[in-house]
Amino acid sequence: MKVSRPLIAVGFGNPIDRKLVTDYLSSLGYDIVELIEKNIARADLFLLDVPSARRHGHAVLTQKKKSGIFLPAVVVLGKRDAADPWLEAGFDDVLRMPLSRSELRANLQILLRLRQRTLHLKQKGEIKYRAIFEATGTATLLVDEDTTILMANRQCLRLTGYAPQELIGTRGIDYIAPEDRDLVLSYHKARLEDPAKPPEQYEARLINKNGKVIHTLLSVSMMPGGKQSIVSMIDITAQKEAEAAHERLSAAIHHAAGAVIITDTEGNIEYVNPAFERVTGYSRNEALGKNPRILKSGQHDASFYKNLWETITSGRTWYGKFINRRKDGSLFIEEASISPIFDASGKITHYVAVKRDVTREEELEQQLLQAQKMEAIGRLAGGVAHDFNNMLSVILGYSDIILRQLRPEDPLTDKVKQIVEAGKRSAALTRQLLAFSRQQTLQPKALDLNVLIRNLEKMLGRLIGEDIDLKLELADDLYRVMADPGQMEQVIMNLVVNARDAMPGGGKITIETSNVELDELYARNHMGVKPGKYVMLAISDTGHGMDKDTLSKIFDPFFTTKEKGKGTGLGLSTVYGIVKQSGGNILVYSEPEKGTTFKIYLPETKAQPQEEKEKAAPIESSAGEHILVVEDEEALRNLAGEILKRLGYRVTVAANGGEALLLIEKKGLKPDLLITDVIMPNMSGKELVEILRENHPHLKVLYMSGYTDNAIVHHGVLDAGVHFIQKPFTINDFASKVQQVLQNKKPS
């Protein structure tokens, strides 16, 4: 039916707005009725504001569906009202207050022309396509051979953001992303020539009204007997994003540094990433279909795995560490989390394990704990040795004095000698404790270890016996090291004796030297090691070896695996302390029944060997010099005073630094020599000397102590020009040292 004067139903809540709109539309030649229920079925177009749309919108949209032809409905929005909800609900266009007359007129004309066109199509029987379009549930277009859009359904708005009337008359190809236009055009042209030639479905990207890329699946078919095509468009953006996310996830898992394993609910492996192959040594093909039991090392009991399975089968994530076995049989430690994977119904379908090889971290942690333990034990041992040395000094000193007063035939002579011998053995033990705690005084020199080892070779051969073969493998052009020759001899002898005792039935001991360069990687993997050039000294045996528990304790003072009475447990402790105090590192490699190798790394030195100093001259008698002795231990203070008096010196004693200051600064004492303990309460020996030398810069000083201290000794080496004597000392040693200082001889 031809409509000469379109009927517009107007609904505005504001009477002034309603009158202005009604008068204007009437002036344009339209028939106007109020938007009330009885007029809804008569209208050719609906124009209503938001309050009216809320009141009558449902009835208007219901009428649109019932009409079977295009029945436009326009909502006039306020400035802040959102348009999308109304368009998605089924309204055809939106305008905004305040209304522009020209915009209102133009939009109504377009919408009414579209209605007239649908009426015309209906008269020709083509309206069936509109019904199909609207009923499909997918965005559908009717396009001409040049891709001009002839029809578009409401679903196009949801997909593209454009209302159907905005699309009609435009070219469909213009909405295709530039990257895909050539493909779409080629398919379109091919279809015009042969409808069966191009694919019926293919993917293409659209650009929506907001400029966003929409991934779509296009289904295209030709209209019978013409050049027009029906194009259905399905939004597959979410699917493509999910696929991209899946690809990213797959790539992330594939390239992850940690091993990733996915199993079914029975534990059968369905996926492993390359990191798994690198860590375990098993290839992907070797692992698929197998159970992670292929990595079991036997280091965990049944309860460990029972707890793991109970955790993950209950839907929780298990966290823990494995000690596993690689394909080559070597053990490694993994930090792992194993989580269940659920389907949409909440059922567990798989398990995923994410693992990280922490073997190196565990080893470094153990090295750190060992270093901290050794440091703590060393401090304790050093403190004990200090106090013990003070007591030994008194015992040995007075025993020496008594022996000097006894005739050889006196029955007490042998008894006192036994006291002296016991004191010397005790002093040797304290020296070992000081060596372990790195608090002994060293006399380092530039050494060629090869020369030192060759000089020891004969003695070592006698030491180990005939049933053990001693083999030397000494490198040519060996770097020099800075170390105390006597201490290094002790290191070698202790390690060789240990090797001998590990082979009661005979065997072979190999002493090896070589030049090595330890790089950054090695230093990172070994606590306390600095990169650089080193001399490696290795002593290996073919003995019974050691297990891990024994290895963790071998450097502990007094730890021994030997029978009671056959070892003090200080041999390896002494070795450890000497090597560390010499700036080196010591590592041990051993397994039960596979022998043991100790490797010592000492840093290279460019220093040149020095000529040996002349031996000390015989002790001369004193010239009556005045000596001030400062010592907080009364017994040791009295002993030192008595020894010096017997040697012919004049002696004054002080119990602490403050008393010594009072004697010199207030009472005018002018000693020829100050002998002071290093470590004293309130004021150390070094602090006392620094104060005194402000007014007495040429004061001669001899330090004494039971162990070295950073006040005058650094890393076991005395500060330049410092005279020092280690407790306990003999009368002869003490007398010689005092004479050396008084004669202004350099420290030895």
Residue pairs with C-beta under 8 A, 6 or more apart in sequence:
1 119
2 119
3 44
3 116
3 119
5 29
5 30
5 31
6 30
6 31
6 44
6 45
6 112
6 115
7 30
7 31
7 32
7 33
7 42
7 43
7 44
7 45
8 25
8 30
8 31
8 32
8 33
8 43
8 44
8 45
8 46
8 47
8 108
9 33
9 34
9 35
9 39
9 40
9 42
9 43
9 45
9 46
9 47
9 48
10 18
10 21
10 22
10 25
10 32
10 33
10 34
10 35
10 47
10 48
11 18
11 34
11 35
11 46
11 47
11 48
11 49
11 52
11 53
11 55
11 56
12 18
12 21
12 48
12 49
12 52
12 76
13 49
13 51
13 52
14 49
17 49
17 97
21 47
21 99
21 104
22 32
24 101
24 104
25 32
25 47
25 108
26 32
28 105
30 108
33 39
33 42
33 43
35 43
35 46
35 48
35 52
35 56
35 60
37 56
37 59
40 46
40 56
40 59
40 60
40 63
41 63
43 63
43 71
44 71
44 72
44 112
44 115
45 71
45 72
45 73
45 74
45 108
45 111
45 112
45 115
46 60
46 71
46 72
46 73
46 74
47 74
47 76
47 108
48 56
48 57
48 60
48 73
48 74
48 75
48 76
49 75
49 76
49 77
49 97
50 75
50 76
50 77
50 78
50 81
53 60
53 75
53 86
53 91
57 89
57 91
60 73
61 73
61 89
61 90
61 91
63 71
64 71
64 73
64 90
68 122
68 127
68 131
69 115
69 118
69 119
69 122
69 127
69 130
70 114
70 115
70 117
70 118
70 130
71 115
72 92
72 93
72 111
72 112
72 114
72 115
73 90
73 91
73 92
74 91
74 92
74 93
74 94
74 95
74 107
74 108
74 111
75 86
75 91
75 93
75 94
75 95
76 94
76 95
76 96
76 97
76 99
77 83
77 86
77 94
77 95
77 96
77 97
78 96
78 97
79 96
79 97
81 96
83 94
86 94
87 94
87 157
87 163
88 157
88 158
90 154
92 111
92 163
92 164
92 165
93 107
93 111
93 163
93 165
95 103
95 104
95 107
110 165
111 165
114 165
114 168
118 127
118 130
121 127
121 129
121 130
129 142
129 151
129 230
130 151
130 153
132 140
133 140
133 142
133 151
133 152
133 153
134 153
134 154
136 153
136 155
136 232
137 155
138 155
138 232
138 233
138 234
139 152
139 153
139 155
139 156
139 158
139 159
139 160
139 232
139 233
139 234
139 235
140 152
140 153
140 155
140 156
140 230
140 231
140 232
140 233
141 149
141 151
141 152
141 156
141 167
141 172
141 230
141 231
141 233
142 149
142 150
142 151
142 152
142 223
142 228
142 229
142 230
142 231
143 149
143 150
143 172
143 228
143 229
143 231
144 150
144 227
144 228
145 192
145 227
145 228
146 171
147 171
147 172
147 173
147 185
147 188
148 169
148 170
148 171
148 172
149 167
149 168
149 169
149 170
149 171
149 172
150 168
150 228
151 164
151 168
152 164
152 167
152 168
153 164
154 164
156 162
156 163
156 164
156 167
156 233
157 163
157 164
159 206
159 208
159 214
159 216
159 233
159 235
160 167
160 175
160 206
160 208
160 209
160 214
161 208
161 209
161 210
162 208
162 209
172 231
173 181
173 184
173 185
173 188
175 206
175 207
176 184
176 204
176 205
176 206
176 207
177 204
177 205
177 206
177 207
177 213
179 205
180 204
180 205
183 202
183 204
184 204
184 218
186 198
187 198
187 199
187 202
187 220
188 220
188 229
190 197
190 198
191 197
191 198
191 220
191 222
191 229
192 227
195 221
195 222
198 220
200 219
200 220
200 221
201 217
201 218
201 219
201 220
202 217
202 218
203 215
203 216
203 217
203 218
203 236
204 216
204 218
205 213
205 214
205 215
205 216
206 213
206 214
206 216
206 233
207 213
207 214
208 214
213 237
214 235
214 237
215 235
215 236
215 237
215 239
215 240
216 233
216 234
216 235
216 236
216 237
217 233
217 234
217 236
218 231
218 232
218 233
219 231
219 232
219 233
219 234
220 229
220 230
220 231
220 232
221 229
221 230
222 228
222 229
222 230
223 229
223 230
253 260
253 273
254 273
254 274
255 273
255 274
256 273
256 275
256 354
257 275
257 356
258 275
258 354
258 355
258 356
258 357
259 272
259 273
259 275
259 276
259 279
259 280
259 334
259 353
259 354
259 355
259 356
259 357
260 271
260 272
260 273
260 275
260 276
260 352
260 353
260 354
260 355
261 269
261 271
261 272
261 276
261 287
261 292
261 352
261 353
261 355
262 269
262 270
262 271
262 272
262 341
262 350
262 351
262 352
262 353
263 269
263 270
263 291
263 292
263 350
263 351
263 353
264 270
264 349
264 350
264 351
265 348
265 349
265 350
265 351
267 291
267 292
267 293
267 351
268 289
268 290
268 291
269 287
269 288
269 289
269 290
269 291
269 292
270 288
270 350
271 288
272 282
272 284
272 287
272 288
274 284
276 282
276 284
276 287
276 355
277 283
277 284
277 287
279 326
279 332
279 334
279 355
279 357
280 287
280 295
280 324
280 326
280 327
281 326
281 327
281 328
282 294
282 327
286 327
287 294
292 353
295 322
295 324
295 325
295 326
296 324
296 325
297 323
297 324
297 325
297 331
298 325
299 323
299 331
300 322
300 323
307 318
308 318
308 320
308 338
311 317
311 318
311 338
312 318
312 338
312 339
312 340
312 351
313 340
313 348
315 340
315 342
315 348
316 340
317 337
317 338
317 339
317 340
318 336
318 337
318 338
318 339
319 336
319 337
320 335
320 336
321 333
321 334
321 335
321 336
321 358
322 333
322 334
322 336
322 355
323 331
323 332
323 333
324 331
324 332
324 333
324 334
325 331
325 332
326 332
332 357
332 359
333 357
333 358
333 359
333 362
334 355
334 356
334 357
334 358
335 355
335 356
335 358
336 353
336 354
336 355
336 356
337 353
337 354
338 351
338 352
338 353
338 354
339 351
339 352
339 353
339 354
340 348
340 350
340 351
341 348
341 349
341 350
341 351
341 352
342 348
342 349
343 349
360 525
363 525
364 525
364 527
366 552
367 526
367 527
367 528
368 527
370 552
370 555
371 527
371 528
373 556
374 555
374 556
374 576
377 436
377 437
377 556
377 557
378 436
378 437
378 438
378 439
378 577
379 437
381 433
381 434
381 436
381 437
381 557
382 433
382 434
382 437
382 439
382 707
384 433
385 430
385 433
385 434
385 437
385 439
385 706
385 707
386 679
386 705
386 706
386 707
387 706
388 426
388 430
388 706
389 427
389 430
389 706
389 707
389 726
389 727
389 728
390 633
390 636
390 706
390 727
392 423
392 426
392 427
392 430
392 727
392 728
393 636
393 639
393 706
393 727
393 728
393 729
394 633
394 635
394 636
394 639
395 419
395 423
395 728
396 420
396 423
396 424
396 427
396 728
396 729
396 730
397 636
397 639
397 640
397 643
397 728
397 731
398 639
399 416
399 419
399 420
399 423
400 420
400 730
400 731
401 642
401 643
401 646
401 731
402 412
402 416
403 413
403 416
403 417
403 420
404 731
406 412
406 413
406 416
407 413
423 728
427 728
429 568
429 570
430 706
430 728
431 440
432 568
432 570
432 571
432 573
432 574
433 557
433 570
433 573
434 440
434 577
434 707
434 708
435 487
435 490
435 573
435 574
435 577
435 578
435 581
436 555
436 557
436 570
436 573
436 574
436 576
436 577
437 577
437 707
438 577
438 580
438 581
438 715
438 716
439 707
439 708
439 709
439 716
440 487
440 577
440 581
440 707
440 708
440 716
440 726
441 708
441 713
441 716
441 717
441 718
441 724
441 726
442 483
442 484
442 487
442 581
442 582
442 716
442 717
443 484
443 486
444 482
444 483
444 484
444 582
444 716
444 717
445 482
445 483
445 484
445 485
445 609
445 610
446 480
446 481
446 482
446 605
446 607
446 608
446 609
446 610
447 480
447 481
447 482
447 483
447 485
447 488
447 609
448 478
448 480
448 609
449 478
449 481
449 488
449 513
449 535
449 537
449 602
450 474
450 475
450 478
450 513
452 485
452 488
452 489
452 492
453 472
453 474
453 492
453 511
453 513
454 472
454 474
456 489
456 492
456 493
457 470
457 472
460 470
460 492
460 493
460 496
461 470
463 493
463 496
463 497
463 500
464 470
464 496
464 497
464 499
464 500
464 509
465 500
467 505
467 506
468 500
468 503
468 506
468 507
468 508
468 509
469 507
469 508
469 509
470 496
470 508
470 509
470 511
471 508
471 509
471 510
471 511
472 510
472 511
472 512
473 510
473 511
473 512
473 513
474 511
474 512
474 513
475 513
475 514
475 515
477 515
478 513
478 514
478 515
478 535
479 515
479 533
479 534
479 535
479 604
479 605
480 535
480 604
480 605
480 606
480 607
480 609
481 535
481 582
481 584
481 602
481 603
481 604
481 605
482 582
482 583
482 602
482 603
482 605
482 607
483 582
483 584
483 602
484 578
484 582
484 716
487 578
487 582
488 578
488 582
490 574
490 575
490 578
491 574
491 575
491 578
491 579
491 600
492 511
492 537
492 539
494 571
494 572
494 574
494 575
495 539
495 572
495 575
495 598
496 509
496 511
496 539
497 571
498 571
498 572
499 509
499 539
499 540
499 541
499 543
499 596
500 509
500 541
501 562
501 566
501 567
502 541
502 543
502 544
502 545
502 595
502 596
503 509
503 541
503 542
503 543
503 544
507 541
507 542
507 543
508 541
508 542
509 539
509 540
509 541
510 538
510 539
510 540
510 541
511 537
511 538
511 539
512 536
512 537
512 538
512 539
512 540
513 535
513 536
513 537
513 538
514 535
514 536
514 538
515 533
515 534
515 535
515 536
515 604
516 533
516 534
516 535
516 536
516 601
517 532
517 533
517 534
518 529
518 530
518 531
518 532
518 534
518 601
519 531
520 531
522 529
522 531
523 529
523 530
523 531
526 585
526 587
528 585
529 585
529 601
530 603
532 603
532 604
533 603
533 604
534 584
534 601
534 602
534 603
534 604
535 601
535 602
535 604
536 599
536 600
536 601
537 599
537 600
537 602
538 597
538 598
538 599
538 600
539 597
539 598
540 595
540 596
540 597
540 598
541 595
541 596
541 597
542 595
543 595
543 596
544 592
544 593
545 590
545 591
545 592
545 593
545 594
545 595
545 596
546 554
546 561
546 588
546 590
546 591
546 592
546 596
547 591
547 592
550 561
551 588
551 590
553 559
554 572
554 588
555 572
555 573
555 575
555 576
556 569
556 573
557 569
557 570
557 573
558 568
558 569
558 570
558 573
559 569
559 573
560 566
560 567
560 568
560 569
575 586
575 598
576 586
579 585
579 586
579 600
579 602
580 586
581 715
581 716
582 602
582 716
583 602
583 603
583 715
584 600
584 601
584 602
584 603
585 600
585 601
586 598
586 599
586 600
586 601
587 598
587 599
587 601
588 596
588 597
588 598
588 599
589 596
589 597
589 599
590 596
590 597
613 748
616 736
616 740
616 748
619 732
619 735
619 736
619 739
620 739
621 647
621 648
622 647
622 648
622 649
622 739
623 648
624 648
624 649
624 650
625 649
625 650
625 672
625 673
625 742
626 649
626 650
626 651
626 652
626 669
626 670
626 671
626 672
626 673
627 644
627 649
627 650
627 651
627 652
627 671
627 672
627 673
627 674
627 675
627 738
628 651
628 652
628 653
628 654
628 660
628 663
628 664
628 669
628 671
628 673
628 674
628 675
629 637
629 640
629 641
629 644
629 651
629 652
629 653
629 654
629 675
629 676
630 653
630 654
630 655
630 656
630 657
630 659
630 660
630 674
630 675
630 676
630 677
630 680
630 685
630 688
631 637
631 640
631 653
631 655
631 675
631 676
631 677
631 680
631 704
632 655
632 656
632 677
632 680
632 681
633 677
634 655
636 677
636 727
637 653
637 655
638 653
640 653
640 675
640 734
641 651
641 653
643 731
643 734
643 735
644 651
644 738
645 651
647 735
647 738
649 738
652 663
652 669
652 671
654 660
654 663
656 680
656 681
656 682
656 683
657 676
657 680
657 682
657 683
657 684
657 685
657 687
657 688
658 682
658 683
660 674
660 676
660 688
660 692
661 688
661 691
661 692
663 669
664 670
664 671
664 692
664 696
665 692
665 695
671 699
672 700
672 742
673 700
673 701
673 702
673 738
673 741
673 742
674 688
674 689
674 692
674 699
674 700
674 701
674 702
675 701
675 702
675 704
675 738
676 685
676 688
676 689
676 701
676 702
676 703
676 704
677 685
677 703
677 704
677 705
678 684
678 685
678 686
678 703
678 704
678 705
678 709
678 711
678 712
679 685
679 705
679 706
679 709
679 711
684 709
684 711
685 703
685 705
685 711
685 712
686 703
686 711
686 712
689 699
689 701
692 699
693 699
700 741
700 742
700 744
701 722
701 723
701 741
702 723
702 724
702 725
702 737
702 738
702 741
703 712
703 722
703 723
703 724
703 725
704 724
704 725
704 726
704 727
704 729
705 724
705 726
705 727
706 726
706 727
708 716
712 718
712 719
712 722
712 724
713 719
713 724
718 724
718 747
721 746
721 747
722 747
723 737
723 740
723 741
723 747
724 747
725 733
725 734
725 737
729 737
740 747
740 748
